Amino acid sequence: MTRFSNSHLPTVLKTVIFSTVILTGQTFLQFNNSAATAASFYQHVLLLSVDGLHDADINDPLLQPYLPNINNLQANGVTYTNAFTSTPSDSFPGELNYLTGASPKTTGVYYDNSYSRSLLSKIGSPAGTGVLFDESIDKNPNLISGGGDFGKGSIDPSKLPVNSTGKPIYPHNYLNVNTIFEVAHDAGLHTAFIDKHPAYDLANGPSGKGIDDFYAPEINAKVALENGKLVDRSTAQNPSNLTFKTTTKSTSLTEAYDDLKVNALLNQIAGKDSQGITTPGTPAIFGMNFQALSVAQKDATSNGGIAADGTPSPGLINALEHTDASIGNIVNALKQQNLFDSTLVVLTAKHGQSPRQGTATLISENTFTDVLEKAGITVNHATQDDIGLFWLADQSQADTATTLLKNLKNPAINEILSGSTLQQAGFGNPLSDDRTPDFIIKLNPGYVISDSTKRAEHGGFSDDDTHVGLIAASGILASGFKGTIQTQAVKTTQIAVTALDALGLNPDLLQGAVKEGTKKLPGLGISDTHTVPEPNISLGLLSFMGLMLTASLWKQCKQIS
């Protein structure tokens, strides 16, 4: 018998073996990766919040010329025309809506200025203290850095409330449930966030470790523009030649402040950290907040807001154009990095602003508290904007206080929530929950409680306060979804569930969303991608048969040789 060496196997037989190996490998990879492909529809979720952005602003014909980039997002996404933020509509609960999937009753955070009946102002003091998480807890609120690292390190622990053991309560400690950042971080994904105070350490969640790259330049720092750059006294080259003032006293200063955050976000899109120093890669979940529009809306001069007849002021137009251009730069950066197709971009707002058109009627801050104090009802804490939240020293007086205020017949008062009506409105029971106000005054639209001059404010329950813009877009979104409008009512809490589903993470790990039964946003074509699909039996069988055939052919080859 003539024997052939391996190098002289018949060409047909070698081809069959090679082809079988390749097909088997492809089948195995398809089988093995079917779950992985389904488990992560997007690689990134970018959350953009424009404080004060109403759905009505996006749809206002007089504002359309100033929103070309937001309009482009709409063309590449789904617009939700009946989206609502939290009540109260303050920045803290508004943001936690889309970071936790839960309302203030569940998160335990009603406002950035609230009250806890169990915490102490300092060790040795009686239980019960105001909890103010803003620039007042910065090491140096006059500096853009907050006097530290632009993040948690800028918070002065001596300015924080403490628990019964004397432990300082940081903002993240105050939150009752976890955030989407914690879920992503625990899954080994890189996370980042940019906001307006170091106090937004809140977004880290109870672990304090949810955000890998947290950048929060202080918005209420004393600043000036020097050679087109926003500076404070510590960073100015010639501070004696400059006049420094609080950022939010000027729309142009606030635009420059927003630019700091946009530049940090562009760094992150490019795979760097917020300050452009290290290269951890583009975050899986990241986002930022814009402030210029909100400042322009509150501006009581003729340069701010929208007139009662609907005419936008020059200042508001400028703020909208600047913000819209920044959004365009962000989307372009995603495209330049080939990330727009793998990123779900969500544009929304923590809150609206009331009134959207015209000027608010201002009420003195002691209007209601004086009435109560004169009746022997001590108010431990009052938070007032276009809403009133009240915590009493003697909680048994809540019904008396409610009756007294109702009898005022004040035209500003729409409704007073206390007792059962408070709980029916979706809030906790103040007798068992240490943070729920004893009663809440809902104001009629157009009224604001303030001793300072302003055109508008937020925090309340009105449509202008809560009916916010919401767009979700991506380059990879199916053509059947692009440019569509969802008219059903949705809540911004649904963003949190959507973000996790988009990344293939399990929303059931989001404590607040589970507690409140929060669902993902409709109309985006995102399935419950965290669910691992059943193995494809036919693919598995085909892969096994291919391997057996390959082994058999190889055995025959060895016999021939």
N, C-alpha and C positions, 0 to 999 in steps of 0.2 A: 504494500500500500504506500502510495506516495504521501508524504507528510508536508504540510505547509507551515511556515513560521507565522507568528502573529502579524508580522508586517505584510504577509501575502494573503490575508483573509479575502475571500470574495468580496468585491466592492458592494454588491447588493446587500449582503449580510451585515457588513459594517454600517451601511447607511440605515438599515432597519433599526439596529441597536441604538445608533446616535439619535435618530428621530424619536424613538420610544423614550429615551432618557429625557430629551428636551420636553416632549409633550407631558410626560409624567411630572417633571419639575414644574411646568407651568400650571398644571392642574393642581398640584400640591400648594403652590403659592396662592392660587386663586382661592382654594379651600381655606388655607391658613389665614389669609388676610381679609376674608369676607367680613369678619367681626370688626377688625381694626378700621376698615374703610367706613363701615356704618357708624363706628363709635365716635367719629370726630368729623362732623360736616365742615366745621370751620376750625382754623388754628388760632384765631385771635378774635376777641370782642373788644371794640373800642366804644366807650360810653362818653358822649359829649353832652354837657348840660349848659344851656344858656339861661341863666337866671332871668325870669320875667317873660320868657318866650311863650306867648299864648298861641293856641291853634288859630285864633282869629288873626294874629299877626301874619302867620304863614299864608292865610287865605285872603288877606286884605288887598284889594286891587291897587290901592294907593302905595302899598309897600312892596309890591311885586318887583318893581324895577331895581330894588336894592337887595334882592335875595337870589341872584342867579345861581350861586353854588348850592344853596339850600334847595332850590328848584331842581338842580341836577341830581341831588340826593333823592328827591322824590321820584325822579324819572328812573332811578336805579333801585327803587325800593318800594316799600309799602308805607302809606301815610295813614295814621290813625286819627280821625277827625273828632273822636269823642274820648280822648284820653284824659284821665284825672289823677292828680297827685294827692298827697295826704291831706287830712284835716286833723290838727291845724296844718296850714300850708307854709310852715317855717322851713328854712333851709335844712336843718338837721333831720326832722322826720321826712321831709321831701326826698332827701338823698337816700335815707335809709329805706325808703320805699323800694327803690330799684337796686339797693345793695343787699337787702335781707329778704325781700319778698313779703314784708309784713308791715302792719300799721303801728302807730304809736302804742296802742294798747298792749301789743306783743313785744315790741322792742323796748318799751319802758322809757322812750325818749320822746317827749312831747314838744320840746323847743330847745334852742340852744341856751335859753334863759328859763330855767324851770326850778323846781323845788323837790327836795326829798325829805320825807318825815323821819327817815332812819339814819341818814348821814349827819355828820357834824361839821361845823365850820372849822373847828380845830379840836385837838384832843383835850378833853376836859370840859368842853362846852356841851350844852344840852342837845339832844337829838332834834333834828330839823334844821335845814339850812338851804339857802338858795344855791343852785348849781348853775354857774355861769361859765360856759365853755366858748369863749371868744378870745379876742386879743388880750383881755385882762389877765389871762394865765401865762402869757409869754414872759420869757426872761427879760426881754426888752421890746415892748410893742412898737417902739419908734423905728425899729430897724426892719428892713425887708426880710432879713433872716429870722426875725423874731428873737434875735440874741443868741441863736444856737445854730443848728444844722439844717434849718428850713423844715424840720419835722418834729418828731416827738422830743428830740433833744433840745428843742427851743422852748419847751414847757417847763415852767418853774414849779416843782412839786410843792413848794411852800404856799403856793396860791390855790392849791386844789382842796376840795372838801376831803374829809377822811371818814373811814368807817369806825366802828366802835373800838377797834384795836389800834387806831391811829395810823392805819395804812392810807397813803394818799390815793384817791380815786381818779385815775386818768380817764380821759374821755372813753377810751376803749373798754375800761373796766365797767363803765356805766351802762353799756349795751347788754341787754338780756339774751340776745340770740346771735348766732354767727353770721358772717357775711359771705358773699360769693368769693371774695378774695381768700378767705380761709379755706373754703372748699377747694379752690384751685391750688392754693399753696400746699395743702395737705396731699394733693395728688401729684406734687412734684413740679408744678408749672410755675413759671415766672410771672409775678404780678407787680403792678405799678399803679400809682394814683397821684393826681395833682389837684390841689384845692386851695382855698383862700386863707385859711388859718392853720397853724400847727395843731389847733384843737380838733381838726378833722382826722387826727389820730383815731377818732371814733371809728373810722372805716376799717381799721385793722381788725376789729372784732374783739371779743372777750379774750382771746389768746394773746392779743397785742402783736401777733406775728403774721397777720394775713397779707400785708403789703411788703414786698421786697424793696421797692424803690418808692418812697413817699416824699413828695416835694410840695411844700405848702408855704410859699412866700406870704408874709403877712400883708393883707390888703389894707389894713388900717395904719400902716407905717406912715411916718412923716417923710415925704418924698419930694423930689423935684426932677425936672428934665435937664440933663447936662449933655450937650452935644448929641441930643436925640436919645439919650440913654436914661432910663429910670434909675435914680440913685437916692441914697439916704445920706445922713451926715458921715457915716462910716465908710462909704464907698465913693463919695464925691471927690473930685480932684481939687476943686476950689469951693468948699462949702460956704465960705464967707460971701461969695458972690451970688448965692442962690437963696430963694425963698422956699422953705419947706412947708408942706401942708399935707393933711390926711389924703390918701389916694382917692377915696370916694367923694371928695369935695369937688372933683373935676372929672368930667367924662374923658378928656384927653389923657389925663394921668392914669385913669383906669384902663384905657385902651393900651397904654404902654405897659401897665401891670399885666394885662391879659397876654401881651406879647411875650413876657417872661415865661409864662406857662406854656404858650404855644411852642416856643423854642425848646423848652424842656421835653414837650411831647414829640417834637420832630426828632430830637435826639433818641428818644425811645423807639420811634418807628425805624430809625436807622440802626437799631440794635445796641445803642449805647445806653448808659444810665441817664437820668434826667439832667445831670450836670455835665454830661459828655466826657466823663472820665474813664469809666470802665465799659466793657462790651459784653453784658450778660445775655444779649439777644432781645428781640422784640417780645414784649410781654404777651402772655396769653389773654389776660384781662387787664385793661388799663383805661384811663380816662382823665378828663379834666373838666373844669368849670369856667365859664365866661361870665364876667361881671359888668362889662361896659353898658349893655342894654339896660340892666336893672338900675344903674346909676342915672342914666338918661331918663328913664321913666319916672324917677323920683324927683328929678330936678324941677323945682317950683318956678323957675324963671321961664321966660318965653322961649328959651333955648331947649326946653325939655318936654318930654311927654307927647301925647297926641291931644289936640284940641277937641272940645266937645263936638265939633262938626266933623271930626275924623281927620283933620289935617295934621300930618306928622310934623313935628318941629325939626329944625336943622340939626339940633343935637341928637335927637333920636335917630334921624336918618343916618347921621355920621356913625353912630354906635352900631346900627344895624349893618351898614356897609362894611365897617371894620371887622365885625364879628363874622359876617358872611365870607369876606375875603380870607379870614383865618381858617375857616372851615374848608374853603377851597384849597388853601395851601396844605392842609392836613391830608385831604383826599389825594391831592397830587403827589404828596410824599409817599403815601401808601402805594400808589400806582408805580412810582419810580422804583420802589423797592420790591415790586411785583407781589404786593401784599393785599391789594384791593379785592382780589378774587377770594382770598382765604380769610378775609376779615369781615365780620358783621359789624357795621357802624350803626350805632343807635344815637339819634339826636333827640333830646328831650329837655325838660326844665324841672328843677327842684320845685319851683313855684311860679305862679303868675305874678300879677300886680294889680291892685285895685285902688281907684278905678282905672280901667284901661284907657278910657277917653275922658277928658275933662280934668278937673282938679278936686281933690278930696276936701270934704268939710272936716276940719280938725276939732277934736274935743280935748279939753285939758286932761292931763294924766290923773288929776285928783278928783275928777267928776264923780266917779263911783266909789272910790276908796274913802273920800271924805264923808259921804252919806253913811257908809257902813260904820266908820269909826265913831261918828256922832251917835249912832244907835248902840254903841257898846260892843260892836263886832270887830274884833281885831283881825286885820289881814296880815298874815305872816309873809305872804309873797304875792305879788301881782305882776303878770306879764301882759303887756298891752301894746297892740299894734292896730290892725283892723280886726282885732279880736281881743277878748279879755279872759285870761286864765287866772283864777283866784284860789289860793290856799289859805284856809282860816286857822287861827290858833285853836278855836273851839269848833270842831267839826259838827257838833250837834246844832250849831246855829246856821247851817247851810240853807235850810228851808226858810228860816226867818229872813236871811239875807236875800234869797231869791224873791220872796214876796215884796220886800222893801224896794228892791230895784225895779220890779215890774210895775209897782205903784207910781214910780217916777213918771211913767208915760213918756220917757225920753225918746224922741224920734229916731235916735241912732240905734236903739235896741230892737233887734229882730226877734230874738228868742233867748231865753236863759235855760241852759241845760244843767240840771242838778238831779240828784237822786236817781229814780228809775229812768227819767228821760236822758240822763247822761249816759247810762249804760245802754239804752236802746239806740243811742246815736253811735255806738261802737267803741265807747271808752270803758276804762276799768271802773271798779268800785272803789271810791276813795276811802271807804272804811276798811278795806282789806288790802288795797294796793297803795304803797307809800308814795307813789309819784303822781297818781291821778289827781287833777285839780278837784276841789270841792264843788265848784261850779264854773261854767264857761258862758261868757256873754257873746252871742253871735250878733255882729253888727249888720245893719242894713248896708248894701253896697254904696260906696261913696263916702263912708265915714271912717276916719282914722283917729285913734287916740294917740296924741303926740303933742309935746310942748315945743317941738322944733318944726321948722317950716319944711314941708315936703308936699309933693304933688300926689303921691300914691304910696302904698305900703302893701305888704303881704302878711300872711299868717292866718287869714280868715277862711270862711267857708263859701264865699261867693264864687260864681262862675269865673269872674275875672281872676280870682285867687287860684283856683284849682284846675281850670280847663286849659291844659298845657299842650304845647306842640309835641308830637311824637312821630318820628320817622325811623324806619329800620331799613338799611340798604347794604348792598354788596354787589361787586362785579359778577359774582357767580350765581346770584339769585336767578331762578328760572324765569324765562321770559314771560311766562303766564302770571307771575307775581309782580314784575317790575312795572312801576307806574300805577299800581292799583291803590284803591282807597278802601279802607275798612271803616265803616260807619258805626259799628256796634260799640257800645261803651266798654272801655277797658281801663285798667288801673296801671299806674307805673310800677306797682309791685310785680306785675307780670314780666317786666324786663329781666328781673333777677332770675326767674325760672328759665326764660328764653336764653339768657346768656350761658347758663350751665348746660342746657340741652344742646346748644349750638356747638359747644366744645366737647360734647360727648361725656360730660360729667353728670353725676346723678343729682337731680334737684331734690331728691328725698333726703339728701344730706343737709339741706338748708332748713334749719330748725323753724324759723318763723314762717316760711312758706308752707311747710308741712302743717304747722299748727293752724294756719288760716285757710288751708286748702287752695293756695294760689296756683293758677294754671299759667301756661306759657301764652304768649301773644298768638292770636290766630293769623292765618294768611301768609305765613312765611315758608311753608313747606318743610319746616324742621320737625322731624319725627322724634320720638323718644329715643334718641341715639345712644343714651347710656345703657339701654337694654341690649345685652349681647345676643345676637340672633342664634337660632338653633343651627347646629352644624348641617351643611348640605350633604345629605347621605349619598346622593348620586356622585357628587364630586369626590367624596371620600372613597367610595367604592372604585371609581375610575382610577384614582390615584393608586390604590392598592393593587388593582389588576395590572396597571402599567408597570409597577415595580416587580411584580411576579413575572411578567412577560420578559422584562429586561434581564432578570436573573436567569430565566430559562434559556434565552438566546445566548447569554454569556457562557453558560455551561456548555452549550453546543459548540461554541467557538473554541473552548478549551479542549474539547474532545477532538475536534478537527485538527487542532494544532498539536 
